[in-house]
Amino acid sequence: MQLIGMLDSPYVRRVAISLQLLGLPFSHQSVSVFSAFDRFLDINPVVKAPTLICDDGGLMMDSGLILEFAEAHPHKRRSLVPTDLAALQASLQVIGLALAAAEKTVQIVYEHKLRPAEKLHQPWLARVTGQLLAAYEGLEREFEKRPLQLRSATIDQATLTTAVVWYFSRDMLPDLIEEAAYPALAALSRAAEALPEFAAAPSGDATYRQP
């Protein structure tokens, strides 16, 4: 399998880390949907990251769908999501908060970077910012209740996705998302980034290399 997309995207990075933890081998091409649009177009006409090129040449898009496929793979080492219905519900609630935070971070970044300053829509920014902070407040409440014992053998998708998205938001919006306001998430991020699977797929323009 080949993973296409840059690791500065939390969606690409969560897939790269998940595939490692699932024990599914893959290669990675760090291709930007912006600066390398034409190159990405040759791979996937939709130009959506992440894109996964399956072993049979088929293309898959959207991190959630890619991870659903990976979880169904017969050669996976273990699962990152629980099978018990109540535990699955709790896991998906956390993942939903984390993905909402990722989406709102992207919207804020795009509003500032892609729209001329004189055309910034402040009511929209205020609304999206409120949604972002609400998502992180919910995640902080969740993870302040959990013991911080992260290991590659036991980390789950909810924790993984939260850690990846938090790092992304902090990197893109450091003045808005302050560590002091979210100590549990800051501690979670430090512990997660120390895991070998996170280190092998660092956020940025690097390319994943199997450790």
Secondary structure by P-SEA (a helix, b strand, c coil): cccccccccaaaaaaaaaaaaacccccccccccccaaaaaaaacccccccccccccccccccaaaaaaaaaaccccccccccccaaaaaaaaaaaaaaaaaaaaaaaaaaaacccccccccaaaaaaaaaaaaaaaaaaaaaaaacccccccccccaaaaaaaaaaaaaaaaccccccccccaaaaaaaaaaaacaaaaaccccccccccc
